[in-house]
Amino acid sequence: MTDTKLHLLTPHNCQLIFIDHQPQMAFGVQSIDRQVLKSNTVALAKAAKIFNIPTTITTVETESFSGFTYPELLDVFPGKKLLERTSMNSWDDQKVRDALAANGQRKVVVSGLWTEVCNNSFALSAMLEGGYEIYMVADASGGTSKEAHDYSMQRMIQVGVVPVTWQQVLLEWQRDWARRDTYDAVMALVREHSGAYGMGVDYAYTMVHKAPQRTREPNETLAPIAAG
């Protein structure tokens, strides 16, 4: 039998879950810069929107402790119902199990806080009790220290969780630049969220292909004048 983990992620064989991207959870993150973490998380969400990936968002103790989910994340999925719970482990809430089952894909891409608690417990439980394959987005997740994140990732990898990054997932979904129906949206996402890669895309578009600059309004450049 072929190992299904050898199958690349496609828009048709996976689903995505965001676990507890809430302020109080983010405050405790020390394994990654928190602004980078938010940017990566929102980028992953936008990628899922481009490819119509079934997506679940969970929250924990929103009004009593954790605060409201990043508005930037919610704005990617306007009107989506959030699955609130009390347990640290999303798998312990029946709504979450039902949502995963309804989405119908066995490969589950995971982004959440904290890696060593909510991500770890969900991943192990979903694999053991639900038979899911877990793809953990390491740079769209965060732990309370670098060691907490890294050792939790190692623990999950040892039992079969597949580590990935948000951009890896995006490009695996795109796979072929000839897929023009998603090409422009992917390039726009890369320019916004992919750092040096995005800058390189802007450079190629404007300097090589002579596209206009990506600004809302044109800017005037004054020619150099040597000082007398």
Backbone as CSV, one residue per row, in Angstrom:
resi,resn,N_x,N_y,N_z,CA_x,CA_y,CA_z,C_x,C_y,C_z
1,MET,0.842,-1.194,0.000,0.000,0.000,0.000,0.879,1.247,0.000
2,THR,0.548,2.239,-0.835,1.307,3.480,-0.900,1.085,4.310,0.360
3,ASP,2.177,4.849,0.896,2.086,5.748,2.043,1.425,7.036,1.580
4,THR,0.264,7.353,2.131,-0.477,8.540,1.670,0.253,9.837,1.997
5,LYS,1.224,9.792,2.910,1.998,10.991,3.196,2.946,11.344,2.046
6,LEU,3.107,10.416,1.110,3.894,10.711,-0.082,3.095,11.517,-1.093
7,HIS,1.786,11.616,-0.880,0.950,12.413,-1.768,1.131,13.893,-1.432
8,LEU,1.422,14.710,-2.419,1.532,16.142,-2.191,0.183,16.706,-1.760
9,LEU,0.239,17.800,-1.001,-0.994,18.505,-0.656,-1.573,19.137,-1.910
10,THR,-2.869,18.996,-2.091,-3.568,19.631,-3.206,-4.799,20.338,-2.655
11,PRO,-5.410,21.209,-3.447,-6.642,21.859,-2.981,-7.794,20.888,-2.759
12,HIS,-7.623,19.646,-3.192,-8.732,18.690,-3.133,-8.514,17.543,-2.141
13,ASN,-7.359,17.528,-1.465,-7.120,16.385,-0.569,-6.843,16.784,0.873
14,CYS,-7.096,18.058,1.236,-6.793,18.458,2.609,-7.784,19.502,3.107
15,GLN,-7.732,19.720,4.397,-8.489,20.782,5.047,-7.560,21.485,6.016
16,LEU,-8.021,22.593,6.582,-7.183,23.452,7.421,-7.915,23.787,8.710
17,ILE,-7.170,23.812,9.808,-7.740,24.257,11.078,-6.808,25.278,11.722
18,PHE,-7.394,26.392,12.170,-6.692,27.395,12.963,-7.135,27.229,14.407
19,ILE,-6.163,27.060,15.286,-6.459,26.796,16.693,-6.010,27.975,17.557
20,ASP,-6.979,28.697,18.104,-6.741,29.658,19.188,-5.764,30.785,18.842
21,HIS,-5.933,31.404,17.684,-5.118,32.580,17.357,-5.767,33.796,18.006
22,GLN,-5.545,33.903,19.324,-6.173,34.904,20.171,-5.094,35.669,20.938
23,PRO,-5.379,36.916,21.338,-4.328,37.763,21.925,-3.632,37.160,23.137
24,GLN,-4.407,36.653,24.104,-3.776,36.148,25.311,-2.854,34.978,25.010
25,MET,-3.202,34.181,24.023,-2.330,33.078,23.630,-1.077,33.619,22.942
26,ALA,-1.254,34.637,22.104,-0.109,35.216,21.405,0.844,35.915,22.370
27,PHE,0.302,36.512,23.449,1.164,37.211,24.404,2.250,36.289,24.952
28,GLY,1.925,35.007,25.109,2.870,34.066,25.704,3.876,33.487,24.736
29,VAL,3.738,33.782,23.451,4.622,33.185,22.448,6.004,33.832,22.500
30,GLN,7.026,32.986,22.586,8.413,33.452,22.601,9.264,32.743,21.544
31,SER,8.688,31.832,20.797,9.469,31.033,19.849,9.633,31.710,18.498
32,ILE,8.833,32.720,18.210,8.846,33.418,16.934,8.376,34.834,17.182
33,ASP,8.869,35.784,16.418,8.376,37.156,16.533,6.867,37.155,16.323
34,ARG,6.145,37.812,17.209,4.685,37.707,17.181,4.052,38.390,15.971
35,GLN,4.673,39.444,15.477,4.141,40.081,14.272,4.367,39.182,13.056
36,VAL,5.513,38.519,13.012,5.782,37.549,11.938,4.788,36.396,12.029
37,LEU,4.543,35.942,13.251,3.574,34.865,13.457,2.201,35.255,12.909
38,LYS,1.745,36.453,13.243,0.430,36.888,12.750,0.430,36.988,11.229
39,SER,1.476,37.575,10.663,1.565,37.709,9.212,1.527,36.343,8.533
40,ASN,2.276,35.391,9.068,2.299,34.046,8.485,0.937,33.369,8.585
41,THR,0.277,33.573,9.717,-1.039,32.967,9.926,-2.064,33.530,8.950
42,VAL,-2.067,34.844,8.809,-2.999,35.488,7.881,-2.668,35.087,6.444
43,ALA,-1.386,34.975,6.124,-0.986,34.542,4.778,-1.506,33.138,4.487
44,LEU,-1.401,32.243,5.469,-1.919,30.887,5.294,-3.425,30.912,5.068
45,ALA,-4.117,31.770,5.817,-5.565,31.895,5.640,-5.908,32.393,4.240
46,LYS,-5.178,33.393,3.773,-5.429,33.924,2.432,-5.145,32.868,1.366
47,ALA,-4.123,32.056,1.596,-3.827,30.966,0.666,-4.990,29.984,0.615
48,ALA,-5.525,29.650,1.789,-6.670,28.735,1.845,-7.874,29.319,1.105
49,LYS,-8.056,30.628,1.227,-9.175,31.286,0.534,-8.989,31.198,-0.984
50,ILE,-7.769,31.403,-1.448,-7.490,31.335,-2.887,-7.858,29.960,-3.446
51,PHE,-7.524,28.914,-2.695,-7.694,27.550,-3.199,-8.959,26.858,-2.678
52,ASN,-9.802,27.617,-1.988,-11.079,27.083,-1.488,-10.879,25.863,-0.595
53,ILE,-9.913,25.974,0.318,-9.642,24.883,1.254,-10.675,24.926,2.381
54,PRO,-11.343,23.832,2.683,-12.262,23.817,3.832,-11.508,24.203,5.108
55,THR,-12.027,25.172,5.830,-11.282,25.743,6.956,-12.150,25.819,8.207
56,THR,-11.542,25.436,9.333,-12.177,25.497,10.643,-11.376,26.443,11.527
57,ILE,-12.062,27.255,12.325,-11.393,28.145,13.280,-11.932,27.833,14.676
58,THR,-11.034,27.494,15.597,-11.452,27.226,16.969,-10.960,28.331,17.899
59,THR,-11.692,28.497,18.998,-11.323,29.464,20.026,-11.499,28.806,21.396
60,VAL,-10.785,29.369,22.384,-10.901,28.834,23.737,-11.112,29.981,24.720
61,GLU,-12.146,29.859,25.540,-12.399,30.816,26.627,-12.213,32.268,26.158
62,THR,-12.908,32.601,25.091,-12.708,33.907,24.445,-12.918,35.075,25.397
63,GLU,-14.079,35.140,26.050,-14.419,36.324,26.840,-13.918,36.250,28.272
64,SER,-13.556,35.067,28.733,-13.080,34.961,30.114,-11.561,35.018,30.217
65,PHE,-10.860,34.775,29.103,-9.404,34.679,29.224,-8.651,35.083,27.957
66,SER,-8.975,34.484,26.814,-8.074,34.528,25.660,-8.258,35.728,24.747
67,GLY,-9.414,36.371,24.771,-9.654,37.478,23.868,-10.115,37.018,22.496
68,PHE,-10.415,37.978,21.644,-11.005,37.672,20.345,-9.941,37.366,19.294
69,THR,-10.282,36.453,18.403,-9.398,36.036,17.317,-8.916,37.249,16.519
70,TYR,-7.671,37.156,16.011,-7.121,38.249,15.199,-8.164,38.730,14.194
71,PRO,-8.475,40.004,14.169,-9.436,40.489,13.177,-8.953,40.274,11.746
72,GLU,-7.638,40.335,11.528,-7.093,40.124,10.187,-7.377,38.712,9.686
73,LEU,-7.394,37.750,10.619,-7.717,36.375,10.253,-9.212,36.236,9.974
74,LEU,-10.029,36.826,10.833,-11.477,36.732,10.649,-11.932,37.401,9.357
75,ASP,-11.256,38.482,8.979,-11.651,39.197,7.769,-11.414,38.383,6.505
76,VAL,-10.554,37.381,6.581,-10.340,36.506,5.429,-11.560,35.604,5.210
77,PHE,-12.246,35.289,6.302,-13.398,34.389,6.241,-14.622,35.070,6.866
78,PRO,-15.125,36.126,6.265,-16.246,36.846,6.874,-17.462,35.945,7.053
79,GLY,-18.063,36.033,8.238,-19.263,35.259,8.512,-19.028,33.841,8.982
80,LYS,-17.767,33.408,9.007,-17.495,32.027,9.439,-17.782,31.872,10.928
81,LYS,-18.428,30.787,11.299,-18.712,30.505,12.703,-17.446,29.995,13.391
82,LEU,-17.174,30.539,14.569,-16.020,30.118,15.353,-16.455,29.052,16.346
83,LEU,-15.633,28.030,16.500,-15.971,26.898,17.366,-15.333,27.104,18.737
84,GLU,-16.116,27.622,19.664,-15.656,27.932,21.027,-15.670,26.660,21.878
85,ARG,-14.699,26.597,22.808,-14.631,25.426,23.679,-13.973,25.808,25.006
86,THR,-13.917,24.840,25.934,-13.233,25.051,27.201,-11.951,24.232,27.296
87,SER,-11.883,23.133,26.583,-10.723,22.239,26.672,-9.507,22.816,25.961
88,MET,-8.316,22.529,26.472,-7.087,22.893,25.769,-6.949,22.114,24.465
89,ASN,-7.585,20.962,24.406,-7.490,20.086,23.244,-8.755,20.244,22.399
90,SER,-8.603,20.789,21.196,-9.768,20.996,20.329,-10.497,19.701,20.026
91,TRP,-9.781,18.599,20.011,-10.387,17.310,19.700,-11.442,16.928,20.728
92,ASP,-11.346,17.483,21.927,-12.294,17.145,22.984,-13.664,17.773,22.780
93,ASP,-13.789,18.690,21.820,-15.071,19.337,21.558,-15.735,18.675,20.354
94,GLN,-16.978,18.242,20.532,-17.662,17.497,19.469,-17.868,18.338,18.215
95,LYS,-18.056,19.660,18.385,-18.239,20.529,17.221,-17.040,20.452,16.283
96,VAL,-15.838,20.387,16.886,-14.617,20.331,16.083,-14.550,19.007,15.328
97,ARG,-14.840,17.919,16.012,-14.829,16.607,15.339,-15.842,16.589,14.198
98,ASP,-17.007,17.160,14.441,-18.043,17.176,13.407,-17.616,18.024,12.206
99,ALA,-16.953,19.157,12.480,-16.503,20.027,11.390,-15.455,19.337,10.538
100,LEU,-14.513,18.660,11.185,-13.486,17.938,10.438,-14.115,16.842,9.584
101,ALA,-15.049,16.124,10.169,-15.711,15.046,9.431,-16.501,15.594,8.248
102,ALA,-17.180,16.723,8.460,-17.981,17.314,7.388,-17.108,17.806,6.245
103,ASN,-15.902,18.269,6.561,-14.997,18.740,5.515,-14.488,17.593,4.652
104,GLY,-14.443,16.409,5.232,-14.274,15.204,4.436,-12.882,14.837,3.980
105,GLN,-11.844,15.569,4.383,-10.480,15.259,3.964,-9.672,14.729,5.130
106,ARG,-8.843,13.717,4.865,-8.076,13.077,5.939,-6.783,13.816,6.257
107,LYS,-6.304,14.640,5.337,-5.103,15.430,5.600,-5.537,16.753,6.234
108,VAL,-5.040,17.036,7.437,-5.428,18.251,8.155,-4.195,19.126,8.366
109,VAL,-4.223,20.297,7.765,-3.166,21.286,7.952,-3.508,22.099,9.195
110,VAL,-2.536,22.253,10.105,-2.806,22.849,11.421,-1.926,24.072,11.655
111,SER,-2.552,25.147,12.128,-1.850,26.352,12.583,-2.468,26.748,13.914
112,GLY,-1.645,26.902,14.951,-2.272,27.205,16.233,-1.315,27.645,17.320
113,LEU,-1.906,27.994,18.466,-1.196,28.419,19.663,-1.732,27.634,20.870
114,TRP,-0.911,27.168,21.726,0.526,27.054,21.625,0.905,25.707,21.049
115,THR,2.083,25.638,20.443,2.532,24.397,19.816,2.548,23.242,20.807
116,GLU,3.061,23.511,22.006,3.289,22.424,22.965,2.027,22.027,23.724
117,VAL,0.953,22.743,23.564,-0.271,22.409,24.298,-1.402,22.098,23.317
118,CYS,-2.001,23.136,22.779,-3.193,22.954,21.937,-2.882,22.229,20.631
119,ASN,-1.767,22.563,19.983,-1.414,21.878,18.746,-1.037,20.430,18.992
120,ASN,-0.198,20.232,19.993,0.297,18.895,20.292,-0.844,17.949,20.666
121,SER,-1.700,18.387,21.565,-2.772,17.498,22.025,-3.773,17.217,20.906
122,PHE,-4.093,18.238,20.116,-5.008,18.017,18.996,-4.416,17.042,17.993
123,ALA,-3.161,17.251,17.645,-2.526,16.409,16.623,-2.519,14.949,17.034
124,LEU,-2.077,14.674,18.258,-1.977,13.285,18.697,-3.358,12.640,18.800
125,SER,-4.319,13.382,19.314,-5.665,12.826,19.469,-6.340,12.599,18.120
126,ALA,-6.190,13.547,17.214,-6.826,13.413,15.901,-6.229,12.252,15.111
127,MET,-4.943,12.009,15.314,-4.303,10.869,14.652,-4.751,9.556,15.286
128,LEU,-4.720,9.507,16.620,-5.030,8.272,17.328,-6.496,7.894,17.219
129,GLU,-7.380,8.857,17.472,-8.801,8.542,17.554,-9.562,8.803,16.256
130,GLY,-9.033,9.711,15.429,-9.746,10.057,14.202,-9.126,9.521,12.933
131,GLY,-7.877,9.032,13.022,-7.214,8.503,11.844,-6.799,9.562,10.837
132,TYR,-6.644,10.812,11.295,-6.258,11.888,10.389,-4.742,11.945,10.213
133,GLU,-4.315,12.478,9.083,-2.920,12.849,8.873,-2.784,14.321,9.246
134,ILE,-1.729,14.664,9.991,-1.561,16.041,10.461,-0.333,16.670,9.816
135,TYR,-0.534,17.853,9.267,0.536,18.649,8.684,0.646,19.932,9.498
136,MET,1.687,20.033,10.331,1.805,21.122,11.287,2.594,22.285,10.683
137,VAL,1.950,23.444,10.584,2.589,24.615,9.976,3.443,25.296,11.047
138,ALA,4.732,25.005,11.017,5.618,25.395,12.108,5.747,26.907,12.246
139,ASP,5.749,27.638,11.130,5.946,29.088,11.223,4.642,29.861,11.284
140,ALA,3.515,29.155,11.394,2.229,29.790,11.684,1.686,29.237,12.992
141,SER,2.615,28.778,13.830,2.321,28.284,15.180,3.410,28.816,16.102
142,GLY,3.126,28.858,17.391,4.122,29.388,18.312,4.015,28.766,19.687
143,GLY,5.172,28.676,20.356,5.230,28.135,21.707,5.741,29.157,22.699
144,THR,5.707,28.792,23.976,6.079,29.732,25.032,7.589,29.927,25.153
145,SER,8.360,29.132,24.443,9.799,29.326,24.306,10.222,28.596,23.036
146,LYS,11.422,28.878,22.569,11.909,28.170,21.386,11.996,26.683,21.677
147,GLU,12.453,26.355,22.903,12.553,24.934,23.266,11.180,24.283,23.310
148,ALA,10.193,24.994,23.859,8.846,24.423,23.938,8.307,24.113,22.552
149,HIS,8.506,25.047,21.627,8.046,24.835,20.248,8.832,23.713,19.579
150,ASP,10.154,23.787,19.668,10.994,22.826,18.949,10.802,21.398,19.450
151,TYR,10.779,21.225,20.776,10.637,19.867,21.303,9.242,19.314,21.062
152,SER,8.247,20.188,21.064,6.905,19.719,20.735,6.833,19.297,19.274
153,MET,7.457,20.074,18.389,7.517,19.677,16.982,8.208,18.325,16.851
154,GLN,9.302,18.142,17.578,10.024,16.865,17.511,9.152,15.715,18.017
155,ARG,8.445,15.952,19.110,7.568,14.906,19.644,6.519,14.502,18.609
156,MET,5.930,15.504,17.957,4.900,15.201,16.967,5.484,14.509,15.734
157,ILE,6.655,14.965,15.292,7.299,14.343,14.136,7.593,12.874,14.407
158,GLN,8.004,12.563,15.637,8.337,11.179,15.990,7.153,10.236,15.856
159,VAL,5.932,10.773,15.954,4.757,9.909,15.838,4.044,10.082,14.505
160,GLY,4.667,10.823,13.580,4.126,10.863,12.229,3.528,12.157,11.744
161,VAL,3.555,13.202,12.578,3.097,14.515,12.108,4.103,15.042,11.081
162,VAL,3.601,15.660,10.032,4.463,16.184,8.966,4.687,17.680,9.188
163,PRO,5.935,18.137,9.384,6.187,19.563,9.569,6.233,20.283,8.232
164,VAL,5.584,21.439,8.159,5.569,22.251,6.939,5.653,23.715,7.336
165,THR,5.808,24.591,6.328,5.739,26.035,6.533,4.610,26.577,5.669
166,TRP,4.162,27.798,5.984,2.987,28.319,5.271,3.257,28.491,3.780
167,GLN,4.462,28.953,3.439,4.757,29.171,2.023,4.905,27.841,1.284
168,GLN,5.443,26.853,1.964,5.515,25.514,1.389,4.126,25.008,1.045
169,VAL,3.186,25.203,1.953,1.808,24.757,1.710,1.210,25.517,0.521
170,LEU,1.401,26.833,0.496,0.891,27.648,-0.613,1.390,27.131,-1.957
171,LEU,2.689,26.919,-2.064,3.267,26.541,-3.348,2.958,25.085,-3.700
172,GLU,2.739,24.264,-2.697,2.303,22.894,-2.975,0.892,22.896,-3.544
173,TRP,0.043,23.771,-3.027,-1.311,23.899,-3.576,-1.269,24.433,-5.011
174,GLN,-0.393,25.403,-5.277,-0.296,25.958,-6.634,0.341,24.948,-7.596
175,ARG,1.463,24.420,-7.201,2.189,23.335,-7.881,2.694,23.680,-9.274
176,ASP,1.881,24.260,-10.107,2.238,24.505,-11.503,1.887,25.953,-11.846
177,TRP,2.891,26.738,-12.313,2.633,28.139,-12.634,1.725,28.289,-13.844
178,ALA,1.488,27.195,-14.561,0.544,27.257,-15.684,-0.908,27.295,-15.212
179,ARG,-1.151,27.094,-13.943,-2.513,27.163,-13.400,-2.896,28.628,-13.244
180,ARG,-3.388,29.200,-14.306,-3.599,30.635,-14.364,-4.773,31.108,-13.518
181,ASP,-5.684,30.215,-13.172,-6.849,30.653,-12.402,-6.475,31.109,-11.001
182,THR,-5.334,30.626,-10.481,-4.891,31.049,-9.149,-3.567,31.811,-9.179
183,TYR,-2.939,31.879,-10.331,-1.591,32.473,-10.444,-1.544,33.906,-9.917
184,ASP,-2.428,34.772,-10.399,-2.368,36.181,-10.009,-2.605,36.368,-8.516
185,ALA,-3.537,35.610,-7.961,-3.821,35.730,-6.526,-2.636,35.243,-5.698
186,VAL,-1.989,34.175,-6.143,-0.813,33.672,-5.425,0.315,34.689,-5.487
187,MET,0.534,35.293,-6.649,1.589,36.300,-6.767,1.295,37.516,-5.890
188,ALA,0.037,37.914,-5.815,-0.332,39.038,-4.955,-0.068,38.707,-3.491
189,LEU,-0.379,37.483,-3.089,-0.139,37.048,-1.710,1.352,37.006,-1.408
190,VAL,2.125,36.489,-2.325,3.575,36.424,-2.152,4.165,37.821,-1.999
191,ARG,3.722,38.764,-2.831,4.257,40.127,-2.742,3.939,40.760,-1.390
192,GLU,2.794,40.413,-0.832,2.377,41.022,0.438,3.026,40.380,1.646
193,HIS,3.219,39.057,1.619,3.580,38.341,2.848,4.900,37.563,2.800
194,SER,5.560,37.491,1.642,6.705,36.580,1.530,8.068,37.248,1.620
195,GLY,8.136,38.415,2.216,9.428,39.027,2.492,10.282,39.198,1.252
196,ALA,11.527,38.682,1.301,12.468,38.860,0.199,11.950,38.241,-1.099
197,TYR,11.251,37.118,-0.994,10.683,36.494,-2.184,9.683,37.447,-2.841
198,GLY,8.833,38.047,-2.017,7.858,38.999,-2.541,8.514,40.232,-3.143
199,MET,9.575,40.710,-2.495,10.311,41.845,-3.056,10.897,41.480,-4.419
200,GLY,11.389,40.252,-4.524,11.943,39.788,-5.789,10.897,39.737,-6.887
201,VAL,9.677,39.330,-6.516,8.587,39.299,-7.494,8.272,40.716,-7.967
202,ASP,8.200,41.671,-7.020,7.975,43.068,-7.393,9.070,43.558,-8.336
203,TYR,10.305,43.223,-8.014,11.443,43.649,-8.842,11.316,43.076,-10.251
204,ALA,11.017,41.793,-10.344,10.901,41.163,-11.663,9.764,41.774,-12.470
205,TYR,8.638,42.029,-11.813,7.490,42.597,-12.527,7.814,43.981,-13.084
206,THR,8.448,44.826,-12.257,8.646,46.216,-12.656,9.915,46.428,-13.479
207,MET,11.003,45.810,-13.099,12.282,46.072,-13.751,12.510,45.204,-14.981
208,VAL,12.014,43.978,-14.932,12.223,43.054,-16.054,11.052,43.100,-17.027
209,HIS,9.840,42.987,-16.474,8.650,42.936,-17.325,7.992,44.305,-17.526
210,LYS,8.559,45.333,-16.884,8.118,46.715,-17.069,6.664,46.958,-16.678
211,ALA,6.190,46.209,-15.680,4.844,46.441,-15.149,4.862,47.718,-14.306
212,PRO,3.719,48.369,-14.136,3.676,49.557,-13.275,3.931,49.190,-11.822
213,GLN,4.371,50.155,-11.044,4.601,49.905,-9.623,3.290,49.569,-8.921
214,ARG,3.408,48.801,-7.841,2.231,48.298,-7.123,1.818,49.278,-6.030
215,THR,1.617,50.526,-6.386,1.158,51.527,-5.427,-0.247,51.974,-5.813
216,ARG,-0.997,52.453,-4.820,-2.361,52.907,-5.111,-2.355,54.138,-6.019
217,GLU,-1.389,55.000,-5.800,-1.263,56.210,-6.600,0.164,56.298,-7.126
218,PRO,0.366,56.852,-8.333,1.731,56.985,-8.865,2.534,57.999,-8.065
219,ASN,3.842,57.767,-8.007,4.734,58.679,-7.300,5.632,59.400,-8.303
220,GLU,5.919,60.669,-8.028,6.817,61.431,-8.893,8.231,61.341,-8.351
221,THR,9.173,61.035,-9.208,10.572,60.986,-8.826,11.287,62.199,-9.409
222,LEU,11.916,62.966,-8.554,12.652,64.143,-9.002,14.057,63.736,-9.424
223,ALA,14.477,64.187,-10.581,15.799,63.844,-11.101,16.894,64.414,-10.193
224,PRO,18.049,63.739,-10.122,19.141,64.229,-9.296,19.714,65.555,-9.814
225,ILE,20.081,66.409,-8.897,20.724,67.669,-9.233,21.988,67.789,-8.376
226,ALA,23.105,67.915,-9.015,24.345,68.027,-8.267,24.384,69.345,-7.489
227,ALA,24.765,69.257,-6.239,24.855,70.462,-5.414,26.035,71.309,-5.890
228,GLY,25.819,72.647,-5.926,26.867,73.546,-6.402,27.849,73.901,-5.313
